Amino acid sequence: MAEEVKKKKNRGAWFREMKSELKKVVWPNRKTVMANTGTVLLCSLCIGACIWIFDFVAVSAVQLILSVFGA
């Protein structure tokens, strides 16, 4: 029974500490969010293009090797 009370006190302290920490958070403004979103989208497109190019080159190389050896 005493353990249960101790767990509830710990849980209450945890929530109080979490609330205290969330008050310290500095949330970004709309301009910052939009700039970061644009950066993420641009990087995603660049990485996707690199993967697409690598895949195209790899498939072409395998097809060339298979055609040379008559498979």
mmCIF file of the N, C-alpha and C atoms, coordinates in Angstrom:
data_MODEL
# 
_entry.id   MODEL 
# 
loop_
_atom_site.group_PDB 
_atom_site.id 
_atom_site.type_symbol 
_atom_site.label_atom_id 
_atom_site.label_alt_id 
_atom_site.label_comp_id 
_atom_site.label_asym_id 
_atom_site.label_entity_id 
_atom_site.label_seq_id 
_atom_site.pdbx_PDB_ins_code 
_atom_site.Cartn_x 
_atom_site.Cartn_y 
_atom_site.Cartn_z 
_atom_site.occupancy 
_atom_site.B_iso_or_equiv 
_atom_site.pdbx_formal_charge 
_atom_site.auth_seq_id 
_atom_site.auth_comp_id 
_atom_site.auth_asym_id 
_atom_site.auth_atom_id 
_atom_site.pdbx_PDB_model_num 
ATOM 1   N N  . MET A 1 1  ? 0.815  -1.186  0.000   1.00 0.00 ? 1  MET A N  1 
ATOM 2   C CA . MET A 1 1  ? 0.000  0.000   0.000   1.00 0.00 ? 1  MET A CA 1 
ATOM 3   C C  . MET A 1 1  ? 0.872  1.268   0.000   1.00 0.00 ? 1  MET A C  1 
ATOM 4   N N  . ALA A 1 2  ? 1.921  1.238   0.804   1.00 0.00 ? 2  ALA A N  1 
ATOM 5   C CA . ALA A 1 2  ? 2.824  2.391   0.885   1.00 0.00 ? 2  ALA A CA 1 
ATOM 6   C C  . ALA A 1 2  ? 3.539  2.604   -0.444  1.00 0.00 ? 2  ALA A C  1 
ATOM 7   N N  . GLU A 1 3  ? 3.819  1.507   -1.136  1.00 0.00 ? 3  GLU A N  1 
ATOM 8   C CA . GLU A 1 3  ? 4.483  1.619   -2.442  1.00 0.00 ? 3  GLU A CA 1 
ATOM 9   C C  . GLU A 1 3  ? 3.581  2.335   -3.441  1.00 0.00 ? 3  GLU A C  1 
ATOM 10  N N  . GLU A 1 4  ? 2.284  2.042   -3.386  1.00 0.00 ? 4  GLU A N  1 
ATOM 11  C CA . GLU A 1 4  ? 1.339  2.652   -4.299  1.00 0.00 ? 4  GLU A CA 1 
ATOM 12  C C  . GLU A 1 4  ? 1.251  4.163   -4.075  1.00 0.00 ? 4  GLU A C  1 
ATOM 13  N N  . VAL A 1 5  ? 1.250  4.573   -2.841  1.00 0.00 ? 5  VAL A N  1 
ATOM 14  C CA . VAL A 1 5  ? 1.216  5.999   -2.515  1.00 0.00 ? 5  VAL A CA 1 
ATOM 15  C C  . VAL A 1 5  ? 2.499  6.670   -2.997  1.00 0.00 ? 5  VAL A C  1 
ATOM 16  N N  . LYS A 1 6  ? 3.621  5.986   -2.815  1.00 0.00 ? 6  LYS A N  1 
ATOM 17  C CA . LYS A 1 6  ? 4.912  6.532   -3.246  1.00 0.00 ? 6  LYS A CA 1 
ATOM 18  C C  . LYS A 1 6  ? 4.939  6.700   -4.773  1.00 0.00 ? 6  LYS A C  1 
ATOM 19  N N  . LYS A 1 7  ? 4.383  5.703   -5.496  1.00 0.00 ? 7  LYS A N  1 
ATOM 20  C CA . LYS A 1 7  ? 4.345  5.800   -6.960  1.00 0.00 ? 7  LYS A CA 1 
ATOM 21  C C  . LYS A 1 7  ? 3.484  6.972   -7.401  1.00 0.00 ? 7  LYS A C  1 
ATOM 22  N N  . LYS A 1 8  ? 2.349  7.178   -6.727  1.00 0.00 ? 8  LYS A N  1 
ATOM 23  C CA . LYS A 1 8  ? 1.475  8.293   -7.084  1.00 0.00 ? 8  LYS A CA 1 
ATOM 24  C C  . LYS A 1 8  ? 2.159  9.628   -6.826  1.00 0.00 ? 8  LYS A C  1 
ATOM 25  N N  . LYS A 1 9  ? 2.920  9.730   -5.733  1.00 0.00 ? 9  LYS A N  1 
ATOM 26  C CA . LYS A 1 9  ? 3.651  10.967  -5.448  1.00 0.00 ? 9  LYS A CA 1 
ATOM 27  C C  . LYS A 1 9  ? 4.705  11.210  -6.513  1.00 0.00 ? 9  LYS A C  1 
ATOM 28  N N  . ASN A 1 10 ? 5.398  10.141  -6.906  1.00 0.00 ? 10 ASN A N  1 
ATOM 29  C CA . ASN A 1 10 ? 6.418  10.280  -7.957  1.00 0.00 ? 10 ASN A CA 1 
ATOM 30  C C  . ASN A 1 10 ? 5.786  10.706  -9.271  1.00 0.00 ? 10 ASN A C  1 
ATOM 31  N N  . ARG A 1 11 ? 4.624  10.147  -9.569  1.00 0.00 ? 11 ARG A N  1 
ATOM 32  C CA . ARG A 1 11 ? 3.930  10.499  -10.808 1.00 0.00 ? 11 ARG A CA 1 
ATOM 33  C C  . ARG A 1 11 ? 3.517  11.971  -10.764 1.00 0.00 ? 11 ARG A C  1 
ATOM 34  N N  . GLY A 1 12 ? 3.006  12.425  -9.625  1.00 0.00 ? 12 GLY A N  1 
ATOM 35  C CA . GLY A 1 12 ? 2.616  13.826  -9.489  1.00 0.00 ? 12 GLY A CA 1 
ATOM 36  C C  . GLY A 1 12 ? 3.798  14.761  -9.635  1.00 0.00 ? 12 GLY A C  1 
ATOM 37  N N  . ALA A 1 13 ? 4.926  14.394  -9.033  1.00 0.00 ? 13 ALA A N  1 
ATOM 38  C CA . ALA A 1 13 ? 6.143  15.208  -9.152  1.00 0.00 ? 13 ALA A CA 1 
ATOM 39  C C  . ALA A 1 13 ? 6.609  15.245  -10.602 1.00 0.00 ? 13 ALA A C  1 
ATOM 40  N N  . TRP A 1 14 ? 6.492  14.106  -11.288 1.00 0.00 ? 14 TRP A N  1 
ATOM 41  C CA . TRP A 1 14 ? 6.922  14.046  -12.684 1.00 0.00 ? 14 TRP A CA 1 
ATOM 42  C C  . TRP A 1 14 ? 6.100  15.009  -13.538 1.00 0.00 ? 14 TRP A C  1 
ATOM 43  N N  . PHE A 1 15 ? 4.768  15.014  -13.326 1.00 0.00 ? 15 PHE A N  1 
ATOM 44  C CA . PHE A 1 15 ? 3.918  15.915  -14.102 1.00 0.00 ? 15 PHE A CA 1 
ATOM 45  C C  . PHE A 1 15 ? 4.205  17.376  -13.775 1.00 0.00 ? 15 PHE A C  1 
ATOM 46  N N  . ARG A 1 16 ? 4.449  17.690  -12.507 1.00 0.00 ? 16 ARG A N  1 
ATOM 47  C CA . ARG A 1 16 ? 4.782  19.076  -12.143 1.00 0.00 ? 16 ARG A CA 1 
ATOM 48  C C  . ARG A 1 16 ? 6.089  19.506  -12.807 1.00 0.00 ? 16 ARG A C  1 
ATOM 49  N N  . GLU A 1 17 ? 7.083  18.633  -12.805 1.00 0.00 ? 17 GLU A N  1 
ATOM 50  C CA . GLU A 1 17 ? 8.366  18.960  -13.438 1.00 0.00 ? 17 GLU A CA 1 
ATOM 51  C C  . GLU A 1 17 ? 8.204  19.119  -14.948 1.00 0.00 ? 17 GLU A C  1 
ATOM 52  N N  . MET A 1 18 ? 7.383  18.256  -15.551 1.00 0.00 ? 18 MET A N  1 
ATOM 53  C CA . MET A 1 18 ? 7.164  18.342  -16.988 1.00 0.00 ? 18 MET A CA 1 
ATOM 54  C C  . MET A 1 18 ? 6.495  19.672  -17.341 1.00 0.00 ? 18 MET A C  1 
ATOM 55  N N  . LYS A 1 19 ? 5.492  20.072  -16.562 1.00 0.00 ? 19 LYS A N  1 
ATOM 56  C CA . LYS A 1 19 ? 4.810  21.340  -16.798 1.00 0.00 ? 19 LYS A CA 1 
ATOM 57  C C  . LYS A 1 19 ? 5.787  22.508  -16.657 1.00 0.00 ? 19 LYS A C  1 
ATOM 58  N N  . SER A 1 20 ? 6.652  22.418  -15.660 1.00 0.00 ? 20 SER A N  1 
ATOM 59  C CA . SER A 1 20 ? 7.649  23.467  -15.435 1.00 0.00 ? 20 SER A CA 1 
ATOM 60  C C  . SER A 1 20 ? 8.612  23.561  -16.618 1.00 0.00 ? 20 SER A C  1 
ATOM 61  N N  . GLU A 1 21 ? 9.036  22.420  -17.140 1.00 0.00 ? 21 GLU A N  1 
ATOM 62  C CA . GLU A 1 21 ? 9.960  22.424  -18.275 1.00 0.00 ? 21 GLU A CA 1 
ATOM 63  C C  . GLU A 1 21 ? 9.286  22.939  -19.544 1.00 0.00 ? 21 GLU A C  1 
ATOM 64  N N  . LEU A 1 22 ? 8.016  22.591  -19.751 1.00 0.00 ? 22 LEU A N  1 
ATOM 65  C CA . LEU A 1 22 ? 7.313  23.060  -20.949 1.00 0.00 ? 22 LEU A CA 1 
ATOM 66  C C  . LEU A 1 22 ? 7.126  24.569  -20.942 1.00 0.00 ? 22 LEU A C  1 
ATOM 67  N N  . LYS A 1 23 ? 7.073  25.177  -19.784 1.00 0.00 ? 23 LYS A N  1 
ATOM 68  C CA . LYS A 1 23 ? 6.967  26.639  -19.718 1.00 0.00 ? 23 LYS A CA 1 
ATOM 69  C C  . LYS A 1 23 ? 8.251  27.314  -20.201 1.00 0.00 ? 23 LYS A C  1 
ATOM 70  N N  . LYS A 1 24 ? 9.368  26.595  -20.158 1.00 0.00 ? 24 LYS A N  1 
ATOM 71  C CA . LYS A 1 24 ? 10.660 27.155  -20.572 1.00 0.00 ? 24 LYS A CA 1 
ATOM 72  C C  . LYS A 1 24 ? 10.879 27.068  -22.085 1.00 0.00 ? 24 LYS A C  1 
ATOM 73  N N  . VAL A 1 25 ? 10.046 26.296  -22.776 1.00 0.00 ? 25 VAL A N  1 
ATOM 74  C CA . VAL A 1 25 ? 10.229 26.084  -24.209 1.00 0.00 ? 25 VAL A CA 1 
ATOM 75  C C  . VAL A 1 25 ? 9.944  27.377  -24.962 1.00 0.00 ? 25 VAL A C  1 
ATOM 76  N N  . VAL A 1 26 ? 10.812 27.689  -25.906 1.00 0.00 ? 26 VAL A N  1 
ATOM 77  C CA . VAL A 1 26 ? 10.596 28.845  -26.774 1.00 0.00 ? 26 VAL A CA 1 
ATOM 78  C C  . VAL A 1 26 ? 10.114 28.295  -28.115 1.00 0.00 ? 26 VAL A C  1 
ATOM 79  N N  . TRP A 1 27 ? 8.830  28.488  -28.391 1.00 0.00 ? 27 TRP A N  1 
ATOM 80  C CA . TRP A 1 27 ? 8.254  27.945  -29.612 1.00 0.00 ? 27 TRP A CA 1 
ATOM 81  C C  . TRP A 1 27 ? 8.601  28.845  -30.790 1.00 0.00 ? 27 TRP A C  1 
ATOM 82  N N  . PRO A 1 28 ? 8.878  28.251  -31.968 1.00 0.00 ? 28 PRO A N  1 
ATOM 83  C CA . PRO A 1 28 ? 9.246  29.069  -33.133 1.00 0.00 ? 28 PRO A CA 1 
ATOM 84  C C  . PRO A 1 28 ? 8.032  29.822  -33.681 1.00 0.00 ? 28 PRO A C  1 
ATOM 85  N N  . ASN A 1 29 ? 8.325  30.936  -34.337 1.00 0.00 ? 29 ASN A N  1 
ATOM 86  C CA . ASN A 1 29 ? 7.233  31.695  -34.960 1.00 0.00 ? 29 ASN A CA 1 
ATOM 87  C C  . ASN A 1 29 ? 6.933  31.117  -36.343 1.00 0.00 ? 29 ASN A C  1 
ATOM 88  N N  . ARG A 1 30 ? 5.905  31.628  -36.977 1.00 0.00 ? 30 ARG A N  1 
ATOM 89  C CA . ARG A 1 30 ? 5.439  31.081  -38.268 1.00 0.00 ? 30 ARG A CA 1 
ATOM 90  C C  . ARG A 1 30 ? 6.535  31.165  -39.344 1.00 0.00 ? 30 ARG A C  1 
ATOM 91  N N  . LYS A 1 31 ? 7.271  32.280  -39.370 1.00 0.00 ? 31 LYS A N  1 
ATOM 92  C CA . LYS A 1 31 ? 8.310  32.471  -40.391 1.00 0.00 ? 31 LYS A CA 1 
ATOM 93  C C  . LYS A 1 31 ? 9.402  31.396  -40.251 1.00 0.00 ? 31 LYS A C  1 
ATOM 94  N N  . THR A 1 32 ? 9.812  31.115  -39.036 1.00 0.00 ? 32 THR A N  1 
ATOM 95  C CA . THR A 1 32 ? 10.843 30.104  -38.794 1.00 0.00 ? 32 THR A CA 1 
ATOM 96  C C  . THR A 1 32 ? 10.347 28.713  -39.186 1.00 0.00 ? 32 THR A C  1 
ATOM 97  N N  . VAL A 1 33 ? 9.100  28.427  -38.829 1.00 0.00 ? 33 VAL A N  1 
ATOM 98  C CA . VAL A 1 33 ? 8.528  27.116  -39.172 1.00 0.00 ? 33 VAL A CA 1 
ATOM 99  C C  . VAL A 1 33 ? 8.473  26.941  -40.688 1.00 0.00 ? 33 VAL A C  1 
ATOM 100 N N  . MET A 1 34 ? 8.042  27.966  -41.398 1.00 0.00 ? 34 MET A N  1 
ATOM 101 C CA . MET A 1 34 ? 7.955  27.880  -42.860 1.00 0.00 ? 34 MET A CA 1 
ATOM 102 C C  . MET A 1 34 ? 9.344  27.712  -43.494 1.00 0.00 ? 34 MET A C  1 
ATOM 103 N N  . ALA A 1 35 ? 10.329 28.425  -42.979 1.00 0.00 ? 35 ALA A N  1 
ATOM 104 C CA . ALA A 1 35 ? 11.694 28.310  -43.514 1.00 0.00 ? 35 ALA A CA 1 
ATOM 105 C C  . ALA A 1 35 ? 12.243 26.908  -43.266 1.00 0.00 ? 35 ALA A C  1 
ATOM 106 N N  . ASN A 1 36 ? 12.030 26.386  -42.067 1.00 0.00 ? 36 ASN A N  1 
ATOM 107 C CA . ASN A 1 36 ? 12.516 25.037  -41.758 1.00 0.00 ? 36 ASN A CA 1 
ATOM 108 C C  . ASN A 1 36 ? 11.785 23.978  -42.588 1.00 0.00 ? 36 ASN A C  1 
ATOM 109 N N  . THR A 1 37 ? 10.496 24.172  -42.801 1.00 0.00 ? 37 THR A N  1 
ATOM 110 C CA . THR A 1 37 ? 9.730  23.236  -43.632 1.00 0.00 ? 37 THR A CA 1 
ATOM 111 C C  . THR A 1 37 ? 10.250 23.241  -45.058 1.00 0.00 ? 37 THR A C  1 
ATOM 112 N N  . GLY A 1 38 ? 10.535 24.417  -45.584 1.00 0.00 ? 38 GLY A N  1 
ATOM 113 C CA . GLY A 1 38 ? 11.098 24.517  -46.931 1.00 0.00 ? 38 GLY A CA 1 
ATOM 114 C C  . GLY A 1 38 ? 12.442 23.826  -47.038 1.00 0.00 ? 38 GLY A C  1 
ATOM 115 N N  . THR A 1 39 ? 13.266 23.985  -46.020 1.00 0.00 ? 39 THR A N  1 
ATOM 116 C CA . THR A 1 39 ? 14.580 23.341  -46.018 1.00 0.00 ? 39 THR A CA 1 
ATOM 117 C C  . THR A 1 39 ? 14.434 21.823  -46.007 1.00 0.00 ? 39 THR A C  1 
ATOM 118 N N  . VAL A 1 40 ? 13.535 21.316  -45.180 1.00 0.00 ? 40 VAL A N  1 
ATOM 119 C CA . VAL A 1 40 ? 13.318 19.864  -45.108 1.00 0.00 ? 40 VAL A CA 1 
ATOM 120 C C  . VAL A 1 40 ? 12.806 19.335  -46.443 1.00 0.00 ? 40 VAL A C  1 
ATOM 121 N N  . LEU A 1 41 ? 11.859 20.031  -47.057 1.00 0.00 ? 41 LEU A N  1 
ATOM 122 C CA . LEU A 1 41 ? 11.331 19.574  -48.350 1.00 0.00 ? 41 LEU A CA 1 
ATOM 123 C C  . LEU A 1 41 ? 12.406 19.586  -49.431 1.00 0.00 ? 41 LEU A C  1 
ATOM 124 N N  . LEU A 1 42 ? 13.213 20.642  -49.469 1.00 0.00 ? 42 LEU A N  1 
ATOM 125 C CA . LEU A 1 42 ? 14.284 20.734  -50.462 1.00 0.00 ? 42 LEU A CA 1 
ATOM 126 C C  . LEU A 1 42 ? 15.310 19.616  -50.280 1.00 0.00 ? 42 LEU A C  1 
ATOM 127 N N  . CYS A 1 43 ? 15.714 19.382  -49.036 1.00 0.00 ? 43 CYS A N  1 
ATOM 128 C CA . CYS A 1 43 ? 16.677 18.304  -48.771 1.00 0.00 ? 43 CYS A CA 1 
ATOM 129 C C  . CYS A 1 43 ? 16.090 16.943  -49.126 1.00 0.00 ? 43 CYS A C  1 
ATOM 130 N N  . SER A 1 44 ? 14.809 16.744  -48.830 1.00 0.00 ? 44 SER A N  1 
ATOM 131 C CA . SER A 1 44 ? 14.154 15.472  -49.164 1.00 0.00 ? 44 SER A CA 1 
ATOM 132 C C  . SER A 1 44 ? 14.132 15.268  -50.676 1.00 0.00 ? 44 SER A C  1 
ATOM 133 N N  . LEU A 1 45 ? 13.830 16.326  -51.417 1.00 0.00 ? 45 LEU A N  1 
ATOM 134 C CA . LEU A 1 45 ? 13.830 16.208  -52.873 1.00 0.00 ? 45 LEU A CA 1 
ATOM 135 C C  . LEU A 1 45 ? 15.218 15.899  -53.417 1.00 0.00 ? 45 LEU A C  1 
ATOM 136 N N  . CYS A 1 46 ? 16.236 16.555  -52.877 1.00 0.00 ? 46 CYS A N  1 
ATOM 137 C CA . CYS A 1 46 ? 17.616 16.317  -53.335 1.00 0.00 ? 46 CYS A CA 1 
ATOM 138 C C  . CYS A 1 46 ? 18.052 14.883  -53.050 1.00 0.00 ? 46 CYS A C  1 
ATOM 139 N N  . ILE A 1 47 ? 17.766 14.402  -51.858 1.00 0.00 ? 47 ILE A N  1 
ATOM 140 C CA . ILE A 1 47 ? 18.143 13.028  -51.501 1.00 0.00 ? 47 ILE A CA 1 
ATOM 141 C C  . ILE A 1 47 ? 17.363 12.034  -52.360 1.00 0.00 ? 47 ILE A C  1 
ATOM 142 N N  . GLY A 1 48 ? 16.065 12.311  -52.575 1.00 0.00 ? 48 GLY A N  1 
ATOM 143 C CA . GLY A 1 48 ? 15.260 11.442  -53.440 1.00 0.00 ? 48 GLY A CA 1 
ATOM 144 C C  . GLY A 1 48 ? 15.809 11.396  -54.854 1.00 0.00 ? 48 GLY A C  1 
ATOM 145 N N  . ALA A 1 49 ? 16.231 12.548  -55.384 1.00 0.00 ? 49 ALA A N  1 
ATOM 146 C CA . ALA A 1 49 ? 16.805 12.592  -56.733 1.00 0.00 ? 49 ALA A CA 1 
ATOM 147 C C  . ALA A 1 49 ? 18.110 11.795  -56.791 1.00 0.00 ? 49 ALA A C  1 
ATOM 148 N N  . CYS A 1 50 ? 18.936 11.906  -55.760 1.00 0.00 ? 50 CYS A N  1 
ATOM 149 C CA . CYS A 1 50 ? 20.196 11.146  -55.728 1.00 0.00 ? 50 CYS A CA 1 
ATOM 150 C C  . CYS A 1 50 ? 19.918 9.641   -55.710 1.00 0.00 ? 50 CYS A C  1 
ATOM 151 N N  . ILE A 1 51 ? 18.953 9.228   -54.917 1.00 0.00 ? 51 ILE A N  1 
ATOM 152 C CA . ILE A 1 51 ? 18.608 7.796   -54.859 1.00 0.00 ? 51 ILE A CA 1 
ATOM 153 C C  . ILE A 1 51 ? 18.057 7.338   -56.208 1.00 0.00 ? 51 ILE A C  1 
ATOM 154 N N  . TRP A 1 52 ? 17.215 8.161   -56.832 1.00 0.00 ? 52 TRP A N  1 
ATOM 155 C CA . TRP A 1 52 ? 16.640 7.811   -58.129 1.00 0.00 ? 52 TRP A CA 1 
ATOM 156 C C  . TRP A 1 52 ? 17.740 7.666   -59.190 1.00 0.00 ? 52 TRP A C  1 
ATOM 157 N N  . ILE A 1 53 ? 18.688 8.594   -59.202 1.00 0.00 ? 53 ILE A N  1 
ATOM 158 C CA . ILE A 1 53 ? 19.797 8.529   -60.165 1.00 0.00 ? 53 ILE A CA 1 
ATOM 159 C C  . ILE A 1 53 ? 20.652 7.297   -59.910 1.00 0.00 ? 53 ILE A C  1 
ATOM 160 N N  . PHE A 1 54 ? 20.991 7.031   -58.647 1.00 0.00 ? 54 PHE A N  1 
ATOM 161 C CA . PHE A 1 54 ? 21.787 5.847   -58.322 1.00 0.00 ? 54 PHE A CA 1 
ATOM 162 C C  . PHE A 1 54 ? 21.063 4.577   -58.746 1.00 0.00 ? 54 PHE A C  1 
ATOM 163 N N  . ASP A 1 55 ? 19.761 4.510   -58.504 1.00 0.00 ? 55 ASP A N  1 
ATOM 164 C CA . ASP A 1 55 ? 18.981 3.337   -58.881 1.00 0.00 ? 55 ASP A CA 1 
ATOM 165 C C  . ASP A 1 55 ? 18.986 3.160   -60.400 1.00 0.00 ? 55 ASP A C  1 
ATOM 166 N N  . PHE A 1 56 ? 18.818 4.250   -61.130 1.00 0.00 ? 56 PHE A N  1 
ATOM 167 C CA . PHE A 1 56 ? 18.829 4.175   -62.595 1.00 0.00 ? 56 PHE A CA 1 
ATOM 168 C C  . PHE A 1 56 ? 20.180 3.661   -63.105 1.00 0.00 ? 56 PHE A C  1 
ATOM 169 N N  . VAL A 1 57 ? 21.256 4.201   -62.554 1.00 0.00 ? 57 VAL A N  1 
ATOM 170 C CA . VAL A 1 57 ? 22.603 3.780   -62.968 1.00 0.00 ? 57 VAL A CA 1 
ATOM 171 C C  . VAL A 1 57 ? 22.832 2.305   -62.618 1.00 0.00 ? 57 VAL A C  1 
ATOM 172 N N  . ALA A 1 58 ? 22.417 1.882   -61.433 1.00 0.00 ? 58 ALA A N  1 
ATOM 173 C CA . ALA A 1 58 ? 22.618 0.502   -61.009 1.00 0.00 ? 58 ALA A CA 1 
ATOM 174 C C  . ALA A 1 58 ? 21.831 -0.465  -61.891 1.00 0.00 ? 58 ALA A C  1 
ATOM 175 N N  . VAL A 1 59 ? 20.573 -0.141  -62.182 1.00 0.00 ? 59 VAL A N  1 
ATOM 176 C CA . VAL A 1 59 ? 19.759 -1.008  -63.044 1.00 0.00 ? 59 VAL A CA 1 
ATOM 177 C C  . VAL A 1 59 ? 20.356 -1.068  -64.443 1.00 0.00 ? 59 VAL A C  1 
ATOM 178 N N  . SER A 1 60 ? 20.802 0.071   -64.954 1.00 0.00 ? 60 SER A N  1 
ATOM 179 C CA . SER A 1 60 ? 21.414 0.094   -66.291 1.00 0.00 ? 60 SER A CA 1 
ATOM 180 C C  . SER A 1 60 ? 22.680 -0.747  -66.316 1.00 0.00 ? 60 SER A C  1 
ATOM 181 N N  . ALA A 1 61 ? 23.493 -0.648  -65.276 1.00 0.00 ? 61 ALA A N  1 
ATOM 182 C CA . ALA A 1 61 ? 24.728 -1.437  -65.214 1.00 0.00 ? 61 ALA A CA 1 
ATOM 183 C C  . ALA A 1 61 ? 24.423 -2.927  -65.166 1.00 0.00 ? 61 ALA A C  1 
ATOM 184 N N  . VAL A 1 62 ? 23.444 -3.327  -64.389 1.00 0.00 ? 62 VAL A N  1 
ATOM 185 C CA . VAL A 1 62 ? 23.081 -4.757  -64.305 1.00 0.00 ? 62 VAL A CA 1 
ATOM 186 C C  . VAL A 1 62 ? 22.558 -5.240  -65.642 1.00 0.00 ? 62 VAL A C  1 
ATOM 187 N N  . GLN A 1 63 ? 21.725 -4.439  -66.298 1.00 0.00 ? 63 GLN A N  1 
ATOM 188 C CA . GLN A 1 63 ? 21.203 -4.833  -67.617 1.00 0.00 ? 63 GLN A CA 1 
ATOM 189 C C  . GLN A 1 63 ? 22.334 -4.949  -68.638 1.00 0.00 ? 63 GLN A C  1 
ATOM 190 N N  . LEU A 1 64 ? 23.301 -4.043  -68.583 1.00 0.00 ? 64 LEU A N  1 
ATOM 191 C CA . LEU A 1 64 ? 24.436 -4.103  -69.496 1.00 0.00 ? 64 LEU A CA 1 
ATOM 192 C C  . LEU A 1 64 ? 25.255 -5.364  -69.253 1.00 0.00 ? 64 LEU A C  1 
ATOM 193 N N  . ILE A 1 65 ? 25.527 -5.655  -67.999 1.00 0.00 ? 65 ILE A N  1 
ATOM 194 C CA . ILE A 1 65 ? 26.311 -6.862  -67.666 1.00 0.00 ? 65 ILE A CA 1 
ATOM 195 C C  . ILE A 1 65 ? 25.573 -8.118  -68.127 1.00 0.00 ? 65 ILE A C  1 
ATOM 196 N N  . LEU A 1 66 ? 24.263 -8.149  -67.892 1.00 0.00 ? 66 LEU A N  1 
ATOM 197 C CA . LEU A 1 66 ? 23.485 -9.321  -68.309 1.00 0.00 ? 66 LEU A CA 1 
ATOM 198 C C  . LEU A 1 66 ? 23.446 -9.446  -69.820 1.00 0.00 ? 66 LEU A C  1 
ATOM 199 N N  . SER A 1 67 ? 23.363 -8.342  -70.541 1.00 0.00 ? 67 SER A N  1 
ATOM 200 C CA . SER A 1 67 ? 23.329 -8.412  -71.996 1.00 0.00 ? 67 SER A CA 1 
ATOM 201 C C  . SER A 1 67 ? 24.689 -8.820  -72.557 1.00 0.00 ? 67 SER A C  1 
ATOM 202 N N  . VAL A 1 68 ? 25.773 -8.420  -71.926 1.00 0.00 ? 68 VAL A N  1 
ATOM 203 C CA . VAL A 1 68 ? 27.123 -8.783  -72.390 1.00 0.00 ? 68 VAL A CA 1 
ATOM 204 C C  . VAL A 1 68 ? 27.338 -10.282 -72.227 1.00 0.00 ? 68 VAL A C  1 
ATOM 205 N N  . PHE A 1 69 ? 26.885 -10.841 -71.116 1.00 0.00 ? 69 PHE A N  1 
ATOM 206 C CA . PHE A 1 69 ? 27.108 -12.262 -70.861 1.00 0.00 ? 69 PHE A CA 1 
ATOM 207 C C  . PHE A 1 69 ? 25.967 -13.130 -71.363 1.00 0.00 ? 69 PHE A C  1 
ATOM 208 N N  . GLY A 1 70 ? 25.020 -12.538 -72.059 1.00 0.00 ? 70 GLY A N  1 
ATOM 209 C CA . GLY A 1 70 ? 23.976 -13.300 -72.721 1.00 0.00 ? 70 GLY A CA 1 
ATOM 210 C C  . GLY A 1 70 ? 22.987 -13.989 -71.798 1.00 0.00 ? 70 GLY A C  1 
ATOM 211 N N  . ALA A 1 71 ? 22.748 -13.424 -70.655 1.00 0.00 ? 71 ALA A N  1 
ATOM 212 C CA . ALA A 1 71 ? 21.802 -14.075 -69.733 1.00 0.00 ? 71 ALA A CA 1 
ATOM 213 C C  . ALA A 1 71 ? 20.403 -13.633 -70.010 1.00 0.00 ? 71 ALA A C  1 
# 
